Amino acid sequence: MNIIVIRKNVKNISIRIKSHNEVILTYPYFVSKKRAYEFLESKKKWIEKKLSTFPKALKLVNGDVIRYLGFEYKLRLVEGKKNRAFIEDDEIIIESKNLDDFNLKQKILKEFYRQKSYEIFPKILIAWEKIINKKVQKLTVRDSKTRWGSCNTQKAYINLSLHLVKKPLDAIEYVVLHELAHLTHPNHSVEFYSYIEKFMPDFREREKMLKTSSL
């Protein structure tokens, strides 16, 4: 486990879990390092529980679990002339000339997610545009690992993370509606969430789907 310690101008000690093996400890200037580490130790069980919710980093070898639309697929590597990834039954297959090149396999899988994102996200967006009577001027899929989506309310641009395509369709719909709702309520006020609930009464359940596993 990699622990990153940050001392800054904050009021309280805080712990943030960034990935399956990275913990960020932030503490104020007026708190001693010893006290900060005592706090970290007191939260050991909580940290271990949180870390367990993150999937282990993929090695991109045969048998790895690959997530797509909320389902789990086994990875199978196939040597071939093309560099591509595709679904066959319950497997996601990566075909490549060089199966020993991790970076190349990672690039191929990312391109698979990007292609699927541009197939799926626009259809969901168009459907919800009609439901709430709002129009987006531009949709962009980005390799964001910190946010599922964002909205430029001035230009009516929406950005979605390509990693969102790993999640169930219900969760993707929620993120799309969430960003569309900002065109009416450019904040996270009570009115904003009431607006979402009017069109999607179960949005809280869908939101929870985003918090399981990782980005």
C-alpha positions in Angstrom: 0.0 0.0 0.0 1.4 3.4 -1.0 0.7 6.2 1.5 1.0 9.7 0.3 1.2 12.3 3.2 0.2 15.9 2.5 0.5 18.7 5.1 -1.5 21.8 4.1 -3.8 24.6 5.2 -6.9 22.5 6.1 -9.0 22.3 9.2 -9.1 18.5 9.7 -7.2 15.3 9.1 -8.6 13.4 6.2 -8.0 10.2 4.4 -8.8 9.6 0.7 -8.5 6.3 -1.1 -7.4 6.9 -4.7 -6.9 3.4 -6.1 -6.5 -0.2 -5.0 -3.2 0.5 -3.4 -2.9 4.3 -2.9 -4.0 6.2 0.3 -3.7 9.9 0.6 -3.4 11.3 4.2 -3.9 15.1 4.5 -3.4 16.9 7.8 -3.3 20.5 9.0 -0.1 22.4 9.9 -1.1 22.6 13.6 -1.3 18.8 13.8 1.9 16.8 14.5 2.9 14.1 12.0 2.7 11.6 14.9 -0.9 12.5 15.6 -1.7 12.2 11.8 -0.2 8.7 11.7 -2.1 7.7 14.8 -5.3 8.8 13.1 -4.3 6.8 10.1 -3.7 3.7 12.2 -7.1 4.2 13.9 -8.8 4.0 10.5 -6.9 0.8 9.4 -10.0 -1.4 9.2 -11.9 1.2 7.3 -9.1 1.7 4.9 -8.7 -2.0 4.3 -12.4 -2.3 3.6 -12.3 0.6 1.1 -9.2 -0.8 -0.6 -11.0 -4.1 -1.1 -13.7 -2.5 -3.2 -11.1 -1.6 -5.9 -10.3 -4.2 -8.5 -6.6 -5.2 -8.7 -4.7 -3.5 -11.5 -5.1 -5.4 -14.7 -2.0 -7.3 -16.0 -3.8 -7.9 -19.3 -3.0 -11.6 -19.3 -5.3 -14.5 -20.1 -8.1 -14.8 -17.6 -8.1 -11.2 -16.4 -11.6 -9.9 -15.7 -12.6 -7.1 -18.1 -15.7 -5.1 -17.3 -18.2 -3.8 -19.9 -21.7 -2.5 -19.4 -21.8 -3.9 -15.9 -20.9 -7.4 -17.0 -17.6 -9.3 -16.4 -15.8 -10.9 -19.3 -12.7 -13.1 -19.3 -9.8 -11.8 -21.3 -8.3 -14.0 -24.0 -5.2 -13.0 -25.9 -5.0 -14.1 -29.6 -1.9 -13.5 -31.8 -2.9 -12.0 -35.1 -2.1 -9.5 -37.8 -4.5 -6.8 -36.5 -4.4 -4.8 -33.3 -8.0 -4.9 -32.0 -10.3 -6.0 -29.2 -13.8 -7.5 -29.6 -16.4 -9.5 -27.7 -17.0 -13.2 -28.4 -19.5 -14.9 -26.1 -18.4 -14.3 -22.5 -14.9 -13.2 -23.5 -13.2 -10.0 -24.6 -10.5 -10.9 -27.0 -7.4 -8.8 -27.6 -5.7 -9.6 -30.9 -2.3 -8.3 -31.5 1.0 -8.9 -33.3 2.9 -8.4 -30.0 1.1 -9.9 -27.0 4.1 -9.2 -24.8 3.7 -5.4 -25.1 1.6 -4.3 -22.1 1.3 -0.7 -23.3 0.1 -1.9 -26.7 -2.6 -4.2 -25.1 -3.7 -1.3 -22.9 -4.0 1.0 -25.9 -6.1 -1.6 -27.8 -8.4 -2.1 -24.8 -8.8 1.6 -24.3 -9.7 2.0 -28.0 -12.3 -0.7 -27.6 -13.9 1.2 -24.8 -13.7 4.5 -26.8 -15.4 2.9 -29.8 -18.1 1.4 -27.7 -18.6 4.7 -25.9 -19.3 6.5 -29.1 -21.7 3.8 -30.1 -23.7 3.8 -26.8 -23.5 7.3 -25.3 -25.0 9.3 -28.1 -28.0 7.0 -28.3 -28.7 7.5 -24.5 -28.1 11.2 -24.8 -30.5 11.7 -27.7 -33.2 9.7 -25.8 -32.8 11.9 -22.7 -32.6 15.1 -24.7 -36.1 14.3 -25.9 -37.4 13.5 -22.5 -36.3 16.7 -20.8 -36.5 18.9 -23.9 -32.9 20.0 -23.8 -30.3 20.0 -26.6 -26.6 19.4 -26.3 -24.3 21.0 -28.9 -21.4 18.7 -28.5 -20.6 15.3 -26.8 -17.0 14.4 -26.1 -15.6 11.1 -24.7 -12.5 11.6 -22.7 -10.1 9.3 -20.8 -11.0 10.8 -17.5 -10.2 8.8 -14.4 -11.4 11.3 -11.8 -14.9 12.3 -13.1 -17.7 10.3 -14.8 -18.9 13.4 -16.6 -18.9 17.2 -16.8 -21.0 19.9 -18.5 -20.1 23.3 -19.9 -23.4 25.0 -19.3 -22.5 28.1 -21.4 -21.7 26.1 -24.6 -24.0 23.1 -23.8 -21.1 20.7 -24.2 -21.0 17.4 -22.3 -18.0 15.3 -21.6 -18.2 11.7 -20.5 -15.5 9.3 -19.3 -14.8 6.4 -21.6 -14.5 4.3 -18.4 -18.2 4.9 -17.8 -18.9 2.3 -20.5 -17.7 -0.3 -18.0 -20.8 0.4 -15.9 -24.4 -0.8 -16.3 -26.7 1.0 -18.7 -28.8 2.3 -15.8 -25.7 4.0 -14.3 -24.7 5.5 -17.7 -28.2 6.9 -18.1 -28.0 8.5 -14.7 -24.7 10.2 -15.5 -26.1 11.5 -18.8 -29.2 12.9 -17.1 -27.1 14.3 -14.4 -25.0 16.3 -16.9 -28.1 17.3 -18.9 -29.8 18.6 -15.7 -27.0 21.1 -15.4 -28.3 22.9 -18.4 -31.3 23.8 -16.2 -29.6 23.9 -12.8 -25.9 24.7 -13.1 -25.2 23.6 -9.6 -25.8 20.7 -7.1 -28.6 22.4 -5.2 -31.7 20.7 -3.8 -33.6 21.9 -6.8 -31.0 20.2 -9.1 -31.6 16.8 -7.5 -35.3 17.3 -7.3 -35.2 18.0 -11.1 -33.4 14.7 -11.7 -35.7 12.8 -9.4 -38.7 14.0 -11.4 -37.5 12.2 -14.5 -35.6 9.4 -12.7 -37.1 8.4 -9.3 -34.5 5.7 -8.7 -31.5 7.9 -9.4 -30.0 7.2 -6.0 -29.9 3.5 -6.7 -28.3 4.1 -10.1 -25.8 6.5 -8.5 -24.6 3.7 -6.1 -23.7 1.6 -9.1 -21.0 4.1 -9.9 -19.4 3.7 -6.5 -18.9 0.0 -6.8 -15.6 -1.1 -8.3 -13.5 1.6 -9.9 -13.5 4.2 -12.6 
